Amino acid sequence: MTPDALILAFVLALLAALAVIAFYSHRRQQRFKPTQSRDHIFRCTKCDYVYTDDEDVELSRCPQCGTMNEEMEF
């Protein structure tokens, strides 16, 4: 084997090992990362109670007093 081929094989082996470690680390972080909630946040206009509801509703009934409320905009 020529020295150039030996150096190339060594560099390729290091890059492959680095890629495997990066892939493993990324998969491990995804497994333990909490998923982001798609729920909307609502604040009751009558009793100021803050609660969440599904993303597909525009108006939501307050669980405390029953008033219909619109989604909060930040």
C-alpha atoms as a printed R data frame, in Angstrom:
   type eleno elety resid chain resno       x      y      z
1  ATOM     1    CA   MET     A     1   0.000  0.000  0.000
2  ATOM     2    CA   THR     A     2   1.243  3.429 -0.828
3  ATOM     3    CA   PRO     A     3   1.458  6.067  1.884
4  ATOM     4    CA   ASP     A     4  -1.212  8.148  0.126
5  ATOM     5    CA   ALA     A     5  -3.696  5.246  0.161
6  ATOM     6    CA   LEU     A     6  -2.907  4.520  3.798
7  ATOM     7    CA   ILE     A     7  -3.513  8.146  4.834
8  ATOM     8    CA   LEU     A     8  -6.754  8.235  2.813
9  ATOM     9    CA   ALA     A     9  -7.996  5.020  4.454
10 ATOM    10    CA   PHE     A    10  -7.163  6.400  7.915
11 ATOM    11    CA   VAL     A    11  -8.974  9.710  7.261
12 ATOM    12    CA   LEU     A    12 -12.020  7.910  5.822
13 ATOM    13    CA   ALA     A    13 -12.152  5.588  8.845
14 ATOM    14    CA   LEU     A    14 -12.048  8.583 11.208
15 ATOM    15    CA   LEU     A    15 -14.803 10.370  9.255
16 ATOM    16    CA   ALA     A    16 -16.974  7.244  9.280
17 ATOM    17    CA   ALA     A    17 -16.507  6.855 13.039
18 ATOM    18    CA   LEU     A    18 -17.387 10.521 13.563
19 ATOM    19    CA   ALA     A    19 -20.532 10.144 11.431
20 ATOM    20    CA   VAL     A    20 -21.643  7.081 13.433
21 ATOM    21    CA   ILE     A    21 -21.110  8.902 16.734
22 ATOM    22    CA   ALA     A    22 -23.018 11.980 15.490
23 ATOM    23    CA   PHE     A    23 -25.913  9.823 14.246
24 ATOM    24    CA   TYR     A    24 -26.092  7.911 17.541
25 ATOM    25    CA   SER     A    25 -25.981 11.131 19.563
26 ATOM    26    CA   HIS     A    26 -28.735 12.732 17.461
27 ATOM    27    CA   ARG     A    27 -31.005  9.690 17.791
28 ATOM    28    CA   ARG     A    28 -30.444  9.558 21.533
29 ATOM    29    CA   GLN     A    29 -31.327 13.257 21.982
30 ATOM    30    CA   GLN     A    30 -34.532 12.844 19.963
31 ATOM    31    CA   ARG     A    31 -35.631  9.906 22.073
32 ATOM    32    CA   PHE     A    32 -35.458 11.828 25.367
33 ATOM    33    CA   LYS     A    33 -36.531 15.272 24.147
34 ATOM    34    CA   PRO     A    34 -40.097 16.157 25.130
35 ATOM    35    CA   THR     A    35 -42.427 16.743 22.219
36 ATOM    36    CA   GLN     A    36 -43.785 20.224 21.766
37 ATOM    37    CA   SER     A    37 -47.497 20.577 22.415
38 ATOM    38    CA   ARG     A    38 -49.654 21.775 19.544
39 ATOM    39    CA   ASP     A    39 -52.432 22.924 21.902
40 ATOM    40    CA   HIS     A    40 -53.615 26.528 21.931
41 ATOM    41    CA   ILE     A    41 -53.571 28.669 25.084
42 ATOM    42    CA   PHE     A    42 -56.734 30.385 26.256
43 ATOM    43    CA   ARG     A    43 -57.395 32.927 29.042
44 ATOM    44    CA   CYS     A    44 -60.895 33.334 30.376
45 ATOM    45    CA   THR     A    45 -62.229 36.869 30.092
46 ATOM    46    CA   LYS     A    46 -64.498 36.378 33.111
47 ATOM    47    CA   CYS     A    47 -62.368 34.567 35.724
48 ATOM    48    CA   ASP     A    48 -58.818 34.988 34.216
49 ATOM    49    CA   TYR     A    49 -58.222 31.214 34.272
50 ATOM    50    CA   VAL     A    50 -55.488 30.117 31.830
51 ATOM    51    CA   TYR     A    51 -55.939 26.733 30.124
52 ATOM    52    CA   THR     A    52 -55.127 24.847 26.914
53 ATOM    53    CA   ASP     A    53 -57.311 23.196 24.310
54 ATOM    54    CA   ASP     A    54 -56.847 21.357 21.018
55 ATOM    55    CA   GLU     A    55 -55.304 23.149 18.060
56 ATOM    56    CA   ASP     A    56 -58.393 22.709 15.877
57 ATOM    57    CA   VAL     A    57 -60.757 24.873 17.970
58 ATOM    58    CA   GLU     A    58 -61.137 28.646 17.628
59 ATOM    59    CA   LEU     A    59 -63.385 29.143 20.656
60 ATOM    60    CA   SER     A    60 -63.047 27.146 23.843
61 ATOM    61    CA   ARG     A    61 -65.234 26.856 26.931
62 ATOM    62    CA   CYS     A    62 -63.517 27.739 30.228
63 ATOM    63    CA   PRO     A    63 -63.411 24.686 32.525
64 ATOM    64    CA   GLN     A    64 -63.893 26.913 35.601
65 ATOM    65    CA   CYS     A    65 -66.875 29.110 34.707
66 ATOM    66    CA   GLY     A    66 -68.059 27.937 31.266
67 ATOM    67    CA   THR     A    67 -67.450 31.200 29.366
68 ATOM    68    CA   MET     A    68 -66.487 30.875 25.680
69 ATOM    69    CA   ASN     A    69 -63.043 32.387 24.985
70 ATOM    70    CA   GLU     A    70 -60.806 33.091 22.010
71 ATOM    71    CA   GLU     A    71 -57.212 31.927 21.710
72 ATOM    72    CA   MET     A    72 -54.522 34.143 23.288
73 ATOM    73    CA   GLU     A    73 -52.126 35.868 20.898
74 ATOM    74    CA   PHE     A    74 -48.593 36.549 22.100
